[in-house]
Amino acid sequence: MYGMGIKLTEREISRLACPPGKRDCMVFDTEQRGLAVRVVTSGSKSYLAQYVTAGRKRRVPLGSVDAISLAAARTAARTVMGQVAGGTDPAAQRKAAVEDAKVEAQRERMTLARLVDDWTRLHLSTRRLRYQAEAAGTIKRVFADWLNRPAERLARKDVVQLLDRLPPSMARATAAYGRACFAWGAKRDSVAGNPFVALPVQATARRDRVLDDSEAARVWKAAAGMSARFGPLVRLLLLTGQRREEVESAQRTACPAWCRCPPRRRTYYALGWRRCGSSAAGWCSLARAARCRSGDGASAKPGWTRRAA
């Protein structure tokens, strides 16, 4: 009887048992094609529908014998066989549905706070600490009410409403951080979409203006009244044209020799001057720089002259 087909009845099903030496066996129904009862060594019994597609056997579980009736099992098997006849693969569809449910459950557990933290830890670890703090902090500050909600549920309209409350420059920066964060999450299947793409954010005007000579001179003089920490920093920014963060984080060994001189001598170094004994002030003036370089204004006493261009 095992491995063969019989007309299944409630009484026949109750008498089924797994043969000794086998883990399970299957008994097919002769009344409904594809319907079978699977019996395991523990005595548990369940209905399933079996079919062949693309040369491979597929099985679709229908339920336990104790949970559904034989009539309901035949109806379910008939539905499965009808789908197979229509060209679909019910087993593959069920497997895909289970996988989608797992992904959806994982996304439900992926809150916005967790997404931002993972993005900062895994993706921004090579960026400057200042950028990491600014990017993560901006998103968490603007979307504070969403931190404990699933990131998947953050819709485009919610983003637009929150960004509309910010100044244009702040809204643009927040949109850029959020777009980068969700794009990273989408690549890892942590979120399905990116609500920050193509937002109606007002563009900020580019700042093309620079300080003229008189303005730079006023800033230079004003820096003298600042603290010992910020005054030299401002002057160094004027002399080098470097970014503020680069100058702030620069190591002493990375600075040229004139940066490590006393303040007065540092200024002359920046202007390209050298010590000159022929000058009463100890420093060569612009008018005498050429003569000092040529030796006309040289002094027996070693001094500083302006470096050759």
TIPAGU-815246 format. One record per residue (C-alpha): z negated, y negated, x; residue in three letters. Coordinates in steps of 0.05 Angstrom, whole numbers, plus 32768, in hexadecimal, padded with zeros to 4 digits. Layout:
<pts>
ZYXALA;...
</pts>
This chain:
<pts>
800080008000MET;7FEF7FD08039TYR;802B7FAA8054GLY;80527FBE8016MET;805C7F9D7FD2GLY;80367FAD7F93ILE;802D7F8B7F51LYS;7FED7F647F5DLEU;7FB87F657F28THR;7F707F4E7F29GLU;7F597F967F2CARG;7F897FA87F65GLU;7F737F6B7F8DILE;7F2A7F7D7F86SER;7F387FC27FA3ARG;7F5D7FA87FE0LEU;7F3C7FB18025ALA;7F517FA7806DCYS;7F647FEA808EPRO;7F37800080C8PRO;7F4C7FE6810CGLY;7F717FA980F1LYS;7F5A7F6180ECARG;7F807F5480ACASP;7FB67F6D807FCYS;7FE57F50804AMET;7FFA7F6D8007VAL;80367F4C7FE4PHE;80417F437F9AASP;807E7F647F7CTHR;807D7F367F40GLU;807F7EF37F66GLN;80AA7EF17FA5ARG;80857ED67FE1GLY;803E7EDD7FC5LEU;800E7F067FEDALA;7FC37F157FF2VAL;7FA67F138039ARG;7F687F3E8045VAL;7F3E7F378084VAL;7F0A7F6780A1THR;7ED07F3F8084SER;7EEB7F4E803EGLY;7F037F078030SER;7F437F028009LYS;7F737EC87FFFSER;7FB77EBA7FE0TYR;7FF17EA08009LEU;803C7E948002ALA;806A7EAF8039GLN;80B27E9C8044TYR;80E67E9A807BVAL;81087E5B8093THR;81357E5280D0ALA;81277E9B80E3GLY;80DB7E9080E5ARG;80A57EA880B6LYS;807B7E728097ARG;803B7E79806FARG;801A7E48803FVAL;7FD17E55802CPRO;7FC67E517FE0LEU;7F7B7E5C7FDBGLY;7F457E917FD8SER;7F497EC97FA6VAL;7F047EB37F8DASP;7F1C7E6B7F85ALA;7F5D7E727F5EILE;7F787EA47F2DSER;7FB37ED37F38LEU;7FDC7EAC7F05ALA;7FCF7E6A7F2AALA;7FE17E8A7F6CALA;80237EA37F50ARG;80327E5D7F35THR;80237E3E7F79ALA;804D7E727F9DALA;80867E657F6EARG;80827E1A7F7ETHR;80847E287FC9VAL;80C07E567FC3MET;80E37E217F9AGLY;80D87DEE7FD1GLN;80F47E1E8004VAL;81317E2A7FD9ALA;813A7DDF7FD7GLY;813E7DDB8023GLY;80F87DC28033THR;80C37DE3805EASP;80807DE08039PRO;80587DFB8074ALA;80737DC680A3ALA;80667D90806FGLN;801E7DA78067ARG;80137DA880B2LYS;802F7D6280B8ALA;80037D4A807FALA;7FC67D6680A2VAL;7FD97D4380E3GLU;7FE47D0280BDASP;7FA07D09809DALA;7F807D1280E1LYS;7FA37CD580FDVAL;7F907CAC80C0GLU;7F477CC280C7ALA;7F487CAE8110GLN;7F657C6A80FFARG;7F2F7C6080CAGLU;7EFB7C6A8101ARG;7F207C39812FMET;7EFD7BF8811DTHR;7F187BB58136LEU;7EDC7BAF8165ALA;7EEA7BF38183ARG;7F347BE4818ALEU;7F267BA381B0VAL;7EF27BC581DCASP;7F227BFE81EDASP;7F5A7BCD81FBTRP;7F2D7BA58229THR;7F127BE2824EARG;7F527C0A8255LEU;7F8A7BD68257HIS;7F6B7B958270LEU;7F437BB482A8SER;7F757B9B82DBTHR;7F767B5482C1ARG;7F477B1C82D5ARG;7F017B2082B9LEU;7F0A7ADA829CARG;7F497AF08275TYR;7F267B30825DGLN;7EEB7B088241ALA;7F187AD38223GLU;7F487B048201ALA;7F147B3381E4ALA;7EE47AFA81D3GLY;7F197AD281ADTHR;7F2C7B0D8181ILE;7EE47B208172LYS;7ED17AD88163ARG;7F0B7AC98134VAL;7F097B0D8111PHE;7EBD7B158111ALA;7EBD7B2D80C9ASP;7EEE7B6480D9TRP;7ECD7B838116LEU;7EAC7BBC80F0ASN;7EE87BCA80C3ARG;7F227BF880D5PRO;7F547BD380FFALA;7F8B7BF580D6GLU;7F767BCD8098ARG;7F807B8980B9LEU;7FBD7B6F8094ALA;7FEE7B3980A7ARG;7FD67B0B806FLYS;7F8E7B118088ASP;7FA47AFC80CEVAL;7FCC7AC180B4VAL;7F927AA8808AGLN;7F627AA980C5LEU;7F937A8A80F6LEU;7FA27A5180C5ASP;7F5A7A3980CDARG;7F627A308119LEU;7F8279F88141PRO;7FCB7A088154PRO;7FBD7A17819DSER;7F827A44818CMET;7FA97A688155ALA;7FE37A748185ARG;7FB57A9181BBALA;7F907ABD8188THR;7FD27AD7816DALA;7FEA7AE981B4ALA;7FA97B0F81C3TYR;7FAA7B348181GLY;7FF47B458188ARG;7FE87B6381CDALA;7FAB7B8A81B6CYS;7FCC7BA98179PHE;800C7BB881A0ALA;7FE27BDF81D1TRP;7FBE7C038199GLY;80007C158176ALA;801A7C3681B6LYS;7FDC7C6381B5ARG;7FE27C718169ASP;7F9F7C4F815FSER;7FC07C21812BVAL;80017C298105ALA;801A7BE18107GLY;80107B9D8125ASN;7FFC7B6680F4PRO;80047B31812BPHE;804F7B388133VAL;807A7AFB8121ALA;80417AD18105LEU;80507A8B80EAPRO;80287A698121VAL;80387A218132GLN;80547A198177ALA;802E79ED81A7THR;805379B781CFALA;805C79C68218ARG;803879968247ARG;806B797B8278ASP;8046793C828EARG;8026793982D3VAL;7FF8790682F3LEU;801978CC8317ASP;800078B3835AASP;7FD2787E833DSER;7FB378B0830DGLU;7FA978E48343ALA;7F8778AF836EALA;7F57789D8335ARG;7F4678E7832BVAL;7F3A78EE8376TRP;7F0A78B38376LYS;7EE778CB8337ALA;7EDC790F8357ALA;7EB078ED838BALA;7E7C78E08355GLY;7E7A7928833EMET;7E49795D8355SER;7E50797E8398ALA;7E6E79BA8375ARG;7EA2799B8347PHE;7EB6795E836FGLY;7ED5798583AAPRO;7EF379B68378LEU;7F19797E8354VAL;7F3279618395ARG;7F4879A583AELEU;7F6F79AF836DLEU;7F92796D8378LEU;7FA4797E83C0LEU;7FBB79C683B6THR;7FD679C7836EGLY;7FB67A0B8364GLN;7F9C7A258322ARG;7F547A178313ARG;7F417A61830DGLU;7F627A708350GLU;7F3C7A3A8374VAL;7EFA7A4B8352GLU;7EFF7A958366SER;7F1B7A8A83ACALA;7EF57AA883E6GLN;7EE27A7D8422ARG;7F0C7AA98450THR;7F4A7A9C8426ALA;7F477A518431CYS;7F6D7A2F846APRO;7F467A1184A3ALA;7F4479CB8486TRP;7F2079E58448CYS;7EE679FA8473ARG;7EDE79B68496CYS;7EAD79808483PRO;7EC479578447PRO;7EDF791B846FARG;7F04794584A2ARG;7F1E79728469ARG;7F4079368449THR;7F6479238489TYR;7F7A796B8493TYR;7F97796B844DALA;7FC0792D845ELEU;7FDB794E849CGLY;7FB3792484CETRP;7F917938850EARG;7F5B79198538ARG;7F7678E28566CYS;7F4E78C2859EGLY;7F7E788685A0SER;7F657870855BSER;7F2578498556ALA;7F14786E8516ALA;7F1F78B08538GLY;7F5A78C2850BTRP;7FA378B38516CYS;7FC2788284E5SER;8006788D84C5LEU;8025785484EFALA;800F78748530ARG;801C78BC851DALA;806178BF853BALA;804A789F857DARG;800F78CF8581CYS;803E790A8578ARG;806D78F085ADSER;803578E085DEGLY;803C789485DCASP;7FF9788B85BCGLY;7FD778C685DFALA;7F9278BD85FASER;7F7078DF8634ALA;7F3B78F28603LYS;7F53792C85D6PRO;7F597916858DGLY;7F7B7923854BTRP;7FC37911853ATHR;7FEC791A84FDARG;800F795E84FEARG;805A795F8505ALA;807E796784C3ALA;
</pts>
